[in-house]
């Protein structure tokens, strides 16, 4: 399959899975869940869905449980809007890159606070 088509399918799945999650998973219980990326197998039979989560630790845990429990429902909603020969089997994974990025920014901020400012040295 051409990589251009695969890229279009990935973006379409990302948007539609995000919509299905927004409709099916209540924010009060699960916090804010976003779809950061979708990695689709070449045969389109499997897809890894990388999720970003905002909320308490309990909400993040609840969100993943709810998504795994409602996986088939979300798949069927996606199948209705995305017409493919095979609807990929979804696997939800937590994308921790945002948390790592925020941690790096926090460390840089702390370093800037502890280092003497260059204007005071001149």
C-alpha positions as CSV (number, residue, x, y, z in Angstrom):
1,X,0.0,0.0,0.0
2,X,1.3,3.4,-0.8
3,X,2.6,5.4,2.1
4,X,0.5,8.4,1.0
5,X,-2.7,6.4,1.3
6,X,-1.6,4.9,4.6
7,X,-0.9,8.4,5.9
8,X,-4.4,9.5,4.8
9,X,-6.0,6.5,6.5
10,X,-4.0,7.2,9.7
11,X,-5.2,10.8,9.8
12,X,-8.8,9.8,9.1
13,X,-8.7,7.1,11.8
14,X,-7.1,9.5,14.3
15,X,-9.9,12.1,13.7
16,X,-12.8,9.5,13.9
17,X,-11.4,7.6,16.9
18,X,-11.1,10.9,18.7
19,X,-14.7,11.8,17.9
20,X,-15.9,8.4,19.1
21,X,-13.9,8.7,22.3
22,X,-15.3,12.2,22.9
23,X,-18.9,10.9,22.5
24,X,-18.5,7.6,24.5
25,X,-16.1,8.5,27.4
26,X,-17.4,11.0,29.9
27,X,-14.8,13.7,30.8
28,X,-16.0,13.8,34.5
29,X,-14.9,10.2,35.0
30,X,-12.0,9.8,32.6
31,X,-10.5,13.3,32.4
32,X,-9.6,14.7,28.9
33,X,-8.5,12.0,26.5
34,X,-7.0,12.9,23.1
35,X,-5.7,10.8,20.3
36,X,-2.1,11.8,19.6
37,X,-1.3,9.3,16.9
38,X,-2.5,6.2,15.2
39,X,-0.1,3.6,13.9
40,X,-1.8,1.3,11.3
41,X,-0.4,-2.0,10.2
42,X,0.2,-2.3,6.4
43,X,-2.8,-4.7,6.0
44,X,-5.1,-2.3,8.0
45,X,-6.2,-5.1,10.3
46,X,-4.6,-3.7,13.5
47,X,-4.0,-0.2,14.8
48,X,-2.2,1.2,17.8
49,X,-3.9,4.3,19.2
50,X,-1.6,6.5,21.2
51,X,-3.5,8.6,23.8
52,X,-2.8,11.7,25.6
53,X,-4.5,12.2,29.0
54,X,-5.2,15.1,31.3
55,X,-6.6,14.6,34.7
56,X,-5.9,12.9,38.0
57,X,-4.1,9.6,38.3
58,X,-7.4,7.9,39.1
59,X,-9.1,9.5,36.0
60,X,-6.2,8.3,33.8
61,X,-6.5,4.8,35.1
62,X,-10.3,4.9,34.7
63,X,-10.0,6.2,31.1
64,X,-7.8,3.4,30.0
65,X,-10.1,0.8,31.6
66,X,-13.2,2.4,30.0
67,X,-11.5,2.5,26.6
68,X,-10.5,-1.1,26.7
69,X,-14.0,-2.1,27.9
70,X,-15.6,-0.1,25.1
71,X,-13.1,-1.0,22.4
72,X,-15.6,-2.9,20.2
73,X,-18.2,-0.1,20.5
74,X,-15.6,2.5,19.5
75,X,-14.5,0.2,16.6
76,X,-18.0,-0.1,15.3
77,X,-18.6,3.6,15.5
78,X,-15.4,4.1,13.5
79,X,-16.4,1.4,11.0
80,X,-19.6,3.3,10.3
81,X,-17.8,6.5,9.3
82,X,-14.6,5.2,7.8
83,X,-15.3,2.8,5.0
84,X,-12.4,0.3,4.6
85,X,-12.3,-3.3,3.6
86,X,-11.2,-4.2,7.1
87,X,-11.8,-2.1,10.2
88,X,-8.6,-2.2,12.2
89,X,-8.7,-3.8,15.6
90,X,-7.8,-1.0,18.0
91,X,-5.2,-1.3,20.8
92,X,-5.1,1.7,23.2
93,X,-1.7,2.8,24.5
94,X,-0.8,5.8,26.7
95,X,1.5,8.2,24.9
96,X,3.8,9.5,27.6
97,X,5.8,11.8,25.4
98,X,3.8,14.8,26.5
99,X,4.5,14.0,30.2
100,X,8.2,13.6,29.4
101,X,8.2,16.8,27.5
102,X,6.6,18.7,30.3
103,X,9.1,17.2,32.7
104,X,12.0,18.4,30.6
105,X,10.5,21.9,30.4
106,X,10.0,21.8,34.2
107,X,13.7,20.9,34.7
108,X,14.8,23.7,32.4
109,X,12.7,26.1,34.3
110,X,14.2,25.0,37.6
111,X,17.7,25.3,36.2
112,X,17.0,28.8,35.0
113,X,15.8,29.8,38.4
114,X,18.9,28.4,40.2
115,X,21.4,29.9,37.7
116,X,22.4,33.5,38.3
117,X,21.0,35.8,35.7
118,X,23.6,37.1,33.1
119,X,22.4,40.6,33.5
120,X,23.4,40.6,37.2
121,X,26.9,39.5,36.3
122,X,27.6,42.4,33.9
